[in-house]
Amino acid sequence: MMEFLYSTRNPDCPLAYARFSGMHTQCELLVARCEEAPSRTWCGAVEKKVLEAEARYNRFNPQSLLSRLNREAARGEFPCDEEMFLILELCQAFRKATRGWFDISANPTSRSSEAGNWELEPVGHSVHFSREDMRLDLGGFLKGFVLEQVLKTLPAPSGQALLSLGSSSSYAKGHHPLAESWPVSLPHSYYPGKDACTFHLRDQALSVSGKDRHGKGHIINPRTGNREEKEEMVAVTGPSPLVCEVLSTALWVCENQERPAILETFPGYEAHIVAPLPDGSSITRKIEKL
């Protein structure tokens, strides 16, 4: 259930804050300089959008559409609705654009030698797996996709808002009411409660990839089929939350020497390597394009 707070302590800048659980994380929304009723309505609509997407595309939920697809697509062509087919088309396009490093079929049951072995049928809007153990997983895609859909279909009631789906995917609309941008910090890997670095966003998205909050690798290397265990994080900023999430996933898991060429394919986006150090400090290095 969504928690909603509204403050008029500063009458020149009322602030709405909402928090709810979704997509295995805490989602937070901030809306500045907007009346309470439209702020509450918008926050509720965003929560509904997030929870609907989670119900449809969480592969660990046996009742979800994605779970049904994973169970049935190897037996024959599985019919997709318009949104599901669009998602799969986008994932194929991103796989090609990232030289295969973004791959939603990369998981322990689908080894690297045959990863991505699934086909779309445009005429019937269906998908087919060639192997029984194929599985698709929309981690590294879904949060960015949902944020993108929110921006397109649920315009914020104010020109100043911050949307965060956990610490991995955020979008800043306009600027902070008391500054030129919204500061968004990345938590330090070794010291809970300490920040590794801060990005300043204005009409921009930020996506971060790395180990999970428990310090475990969860992103599969599509070339090896193994979970990556890199200590560094990759942070990507740019106009599209979806592109940022896909890029951060691909750039984190890929070989270092391939990062500049992959980033070059996406003009308007910047990427940084954030390496937290055991002494509480961190090193942030920009990935230069070719």
C-alpha positions as CSV (number, residue, x, y, z in Angstrom):
1,M,0.0,0.0,0.0
2,M,1.3,3.4,-0.9
3,E,2.5,5.8,1.8
4,F,1.7,9.4,0.8
5,L,2.8,12.6,2.6
6,Y,2.1,16.2,1.7
7,S,4.0,19.1,3.2
8,T,3.2,22.9,3.1
9,R,5.9,23.8,5.6
10,N,7.3,26.0,2.9
11,P,4.2,27.6,1.5
12,D,6.1,28.7,-1.6
13,C,7.1,25.2,-2.3
14,P,4.7,22.5,-1.2
15,L,6.1,19.0,-1.6
16,A,4.4,15.6,-2.1
17,Y,6.2,12.4,-1.3
18,A,5.0,8.8,-2.0
19,R,6.6,5.4,-1.3
20,F,5.5,1.9,-2.2
21,S,7.0,-1.5,-2.7
22,G,7.2,-2.8,-6.3
23,M,9.6,-4.8,-8.5
24,H,11.4,-6.1,-5.5
25,T,12.5,-2.7,-4.3
26,Q,11.2,0.5,-2.7
27,C,9.8,3.0,-5.2
28,E,9.8,6.7,-4.3
29,L,8.2,9.7,-5.9
30,L,8.7,13.4,-5.2
31,V,6.5,16.2,-6.6
32,A,7.2,19.8,-6.0
33,R,5.0,22.9,-6.3
34,C,1.8,21.0,-6.9
35,E,-1.5,20.8,-5.0
36,E,-2.2,17.8,-2.9
37,A,-5.1,16.2,-4.8
38,P,-3.4,16.0,-8.3
39,S,-0.1,14.9,-6.6
40,R,-1.9,12.1,-4.8
41,T,-3.8,11.0,-7.9
42,W,-0.6,10.9,-10.0
43,C,1.4,9.0,-7.4
44,G,-1.4,6.5,-7.2
45,A,-1.5,6.1,-11.0
46,V,2.3,5.5,-11.1
47,E,2.0,2.9,-8.4
48,K,-0.7,1.1,-10.4
49,K,1.4,1.2,-13.5
50,V,4.4,-0.3,-11.7
51,L,2.4,-3.1,-10.0
52,E,0.6,-4.0,-13.2
53,A,4.0,-4.4,-15.0
54,E,5.3,-6.5,-12.1
55,A,2.3,-8.8,-12.3
56,R,2.7,-9.3,-16.0
57,Y,6.5,-9.6,-16.4
58,N,7.9,-11.1,-13.2
59,R,9.2,-14.5,-14.4
60,F,9.3,-15.8,-10.8
61,N,5.5,-15.4,-10.5
62,P,4.0,-18.5,-12.1
63,Q,0.8,-16.6,-12.9
64,S,2.6,-13.9,-14.9
65,L,2.4,-13.5,-18.7
66,L,6.2,-13.9,-18.9
67,S,6.1,-17.2,-16.9
68,R,3.4,-18.5,-19.2
69,L,5.5,-17.6,-22.2
70,N,8.6,-19.3,-20.7
71,R,6.6,-22.5,-20.1
72,E,4.8,-22.7,-23.4
73,A,7.0,-21.1,-26.1
74,A,9.1,-24.2,-26.7
75,R,5.9,-26.3,-27.4
76,G,4.8,-24.1,-30.2
77,E,4.3,-20.4,-31.1
78,F,3.1,-18.4,-28.1
79,P,0.8,-15.5,-29.0
80,C,1.8,-12.2,-27.5
81,D,-0.3,-9.1,-27.0
82,E,0.8,-5.8,-28.4
83,E,2.9,-4.7,-25.4
84,M,4.6,-8.0,-24.9
85,F,5.5,-8.2,-28.6
86,L,6.9,-4.6,-28.5
87,I,9.0,-5.5,-25.5
88,L,10.5,-8.5,-27.2
89,E,11.2,-6.5,-30.4
90,L,13.0,-3.9,-28.4
91,C,15.0,-6.5,-26.6
92,Q,16.1,-8.0,-29.9
93,A,17.1,-4.6,-31.2
94,F,19.0,-3.7,-28.0
95,R,20.8,-7.1,-28.2
96,K,22.1,-6.2,-31.6
97,A,23.0,-2.7,-30.7
98,T,25.1,-3.8,-27.7
99,R,26.9,-6.5,-29.6
100,G,25.1,-9.2,-27.7
101,W,25.9,-8.1,-24.2
102,F,22.3,-7.2,-23.4
103,D,20.5,-10.5,-23.7
104,I,17.3,-11.4,-21.9
105,S,17.8,-15.1,-22.6
106,A,21.1,-15.1,-20.6
107,N,20.4,-17.1,-17.5
108,P,21.9,-20.2,-15.9
109,T,19.5,-22.6,-17.7
110,S,20.4,-21.1,-21.1
111,R,24.1,-21.5,-21.6
112,S,26.0,-18.9,-23.6
113,S,26.6,-21.0,-26.7
114,E,22.9,-21.0,-27.5
115,A,21.7,-17.9,-25.6
116,G,19.2,-15.8,-27.5
117,N,17.8,-18.8,-29.4
118,W,14.2,-17.5,-29.8
119,E,12.3,-16.1,-32.7
120,L,9.5,-13.6,-33.2
121,E,6.8,-14.1,-35.8
122,P,5.7,-10.6,-36.8
123,V,2.5,-11.7,-38.7
124,G,1.0,-13.6,-35.8
125,H,2.7,-11.6,-33.1
126,S,4.1,-14.8,-31.5
127,V,7.3,-16.1,-30.1
128,H,8.9,-19.5,-30.3
129,F,11.8,-21.1,-28.4
130,S,13.9,-23.8,-30.0
131,R,14.8,-25.5,-26.7
132,E,12.8,-26.6,-23.7
133,D,15.1,-25.0,-21.1
134,M,15.0,-21.5,-22.7
135,R,13.9,-18.7,-20.3
136,L,13.5,-15.0,-20.8
137,D,14.1,-12.6,-18.0
138,L,13.3,-8.9,-18.2
139,G,15.6,-7.8,-15.4
140,G,17.8,-5.0,-16.7
141,F,14.9,-3.8,-18.9
142,L,11.6,-3.6,-17.1
143,K,12.2,-0.7,-14.7
144,G,13.4,1.5,-17.5
145,F,10.5,0.4,-19.7
146,V,8.0,1.2,-16.9
147,L,9.6,4.6,-16.3
148,E,9.4,5.3,-20.0
149,Q,5.7,4.4,-20.1
150,V,5.0,6.6,-17.1
151,L,6.6,9.6,-18.8
152,K,4.6,9.0,-22.0
153,T,1.2,8.2,-20.5
154,L,1.2,9.8,-17.1
155,P,2.6,13.3,-17.4
156,A,3.7,14.6,-14.0
157,P,1.3,17.2,-12.5
158,S,4.3,19.5,-11.9
159,G,7.4,20.5,-13.9
160,Q,9.5,19.4,-10.9
161,A,9.4,15.8,-10.0
162,L,11.7,12.9,-9.2
163,L,10.9,9.2,-9.8
164,S,13.0,6.4,-8.3
165,L,12.4,2.7,-8.7
166,G,14.9,1.7,-6.1
167,S,18.5,3.0,-6.4
168,S,19.0,1.5,-9.8
169,S,16.5,3.5,-12.1
170,S,15.6,7.1,-11.7
171,Y,14.2,10.0,-13.7
172,A,14.4,13.7,-12.8
173,K,11.7,16.0,-14.3
174,G,12.9,19.6,-14.4
175,H,15.1,20.7,-11.5
176,H,15.0,20.6,-7.7
177,P,12.9,23.5,-6.4
178,L,15.9,24.9,-4.5
179,A,18.7,24.1,-7.0
180,E,19.5,23.8,-10.7
181,S,19.2,20.0,-10.7
182,W,18.1,17.0,-8.7
183,P,21.0,15.4,-6.8
184,V,20.8,11.6,-6.9
185,S,23.3,9.6,-4.9
186,L,24.6,6.1,-5.3
187,P,25.0,4.0,-2.1
188,H,28.5,2.8,-1.2
189,S,29.0,-0.9,-1.7
190,Y,31.0,-1.5,1.5
191,Y,29.5,1.1,3.9
192,P,25.7,1.1,4.3
193,G,24.4,4.6,4.6
194,K,27.4,6.1,2.9
195,D,27.2,7.5,-0.7
196,A,29.8,6.5,-3.3
197,C,29.0,9.5,-5.6
198,T,26.2,11.9,-6.6
199,F,24.8,12.7,-10.0
200,H,23.0,15.9,-10.8
201,L,20.0,15.4,-13.1
202,R,17.7,17.7,-15.0
203,D,15.3,16.2,-17.4
204,Q,17.5,13.1,-17.4
205,A,17.4,9.5,-16.4
206,L,20.0,7.6,-14.4
207,S,20.4,3.8,-14.3
208,V,23.0,1.9,-12.2
209,S,24.1,-1.7,-12.7
210,G,26.3,-3.8,-10.4
211,K,25.9,-6.3,-7.6
212,D,22.6,-6.5,-5.8
213,R,22.0,-4.9,-2.4
214,H,23.2,-8.0,-0.7
215,G,26.6,-7.8,-2.5
216,K,25.9,-10.7,-4.8
217,G,26.3,-10.8,-8.6
218,H,22.9,-11.3,-10.3
219,I,23.6,-10.3,-13.9
220,I,24.5,-13.2,-16.2
221,N,27.4,-12.9,-18.7
222,P,25.8,-14.0,-22.0
223,R,29.2,-15.2,-23.3
224,T,29.8,-17.6,-20.3
225,G,26.4,-18.2,-18.7
226,N,28.0,-17.3,-15.3
227,R,27.0,-14.5,-12.9
228,E,29.4,-11.6,-13.0
229,E,31.0,-10.6,-9.7
230,K,32.6,-7.2,-10.5
231,E,33.0,-4.9,-7.6
232,E,32.5,-1.7,-9.7
233,M,29.2,-0.1,-10.7
234,V,28.3,1.4,-14.0
235,A,26.1,4.5,-14.1
236,V,24.5,5.8,-17.3
237,T,22.7,9.1,-17.7
238,G,20.6,10.3,-20.7
239,P,17.2,11.2,-21.9
240,S,15.5,7.8,-22.0
241,P,15.2,5.7,-18.8
242,L,14.9,2.5,-20.9
243,V,18.1,3.1,-22.9
244,C,19.9,4.0,-19.7
245,E,18.9,0.7,-18.1
246,V,19.8,-1.4,-21.1
247,L,23.1,0.4,-21.5
248,S,24.1,0.2,-17.8
249,T,23.4,-3.6,-17.9
250,A,25.4,-4.2,-21.1
251,L,28.3,-1.9,-20.1
252,W,28.6,-3.5,-16.7
253,V,28.7,-7.1,-17.9
254,C,30.8,-6.6,-21.1
255,E,34.6,-6.7,-21.6
256,N,36.3,-3.4,-20.8
257,Q,37.6,-2.9,-24.3
258,E,34.2,-3.1,-25.8
259,R,32.6,-0.4,-23.7
260,P,33.6,2.7,-25.8
261,A,32.3,1.1,-29.0
262,I,29.0,0.1,-27.5
263,L,28.5,3.6,-25.9
264,E,29.3,5.2,-29.3
265,T,26.1,3.6,-30.7
266,F,24.0,5.7,-28.3
267,P,24.5,9.4,-28.8
268,G,23.3,11.7,-26.0
269,Y,24.3,9.2,-23.2
270,E,27.2,9.2,-20.8
271,A,28.5,6.4,-18.7
272,H,30.7,6.3,-15.6
273,I,32.5,3.5,-13.8
274,V,32.1,3.9,-10.1
275,A,34.5,1.9,-8.0
276,P,33.9,2.0,-4.3
277,L,37.0,1.5,-2.1
278,P,37.2,-0.3,1.3
279,D,38.4,2.9,3.0
280,G,35.0,4.5,2.3
281,S,36.0,6.6,-0.7
282,S,35.4,5.8,-4.3
283,I,36.8,6.4,-7.8
284,T,34.5,7.6,-10.6
285,R,35.8,7.4,-14.2
286,K,33.9,8.4,-17.3
287,I,33.8,5.9,-20.2
288,E,35.1,7.8,-23.2
289,K,33.5,7.1,-26.6
290,L,35.6,6.2,-29.6
